[in-house]
Amino acid sequence: MSLLHHFFIQIPGGFEWVILIVVIVVVFFGIKKIPELAKSFGRATAEYEKARIQAKRELQQIKSTENEKVGREKLEEIADTLGIDYTNKNDEDLRKAIESAVNKEKDA
């Protein structure tokens, strides 16, 4: 038990861990393979970042599409309430028609 306790006391903390990891990598892979491993790690990191950015863009695109659909549904609901035909109108024309109908009702 005291041998195990002595071993854990000797475990380095901080910068010594970096040196220990470098030594282990050199022993397992050799000096000539380290640049290849670093390049592979760099490529993997770059691919991860690209995938993360792409996923973020797709999520934003999905959210904006959902907002547009909800916006159109809301416009159609308002138009229906005001008695406006919305079947052949785009969002902008529908907004103008709703605005016009609301202004007419205010004047009346």
PyMOL commands that set and color helices and strands:
alter all, ss='L'
color gray80, all
select helices_A, chain A and resi 2-9+15-29+31-82+91-107
alter helices_A, ss='H'
color red, helices_A
deselect
rebuild
show_as cartoon
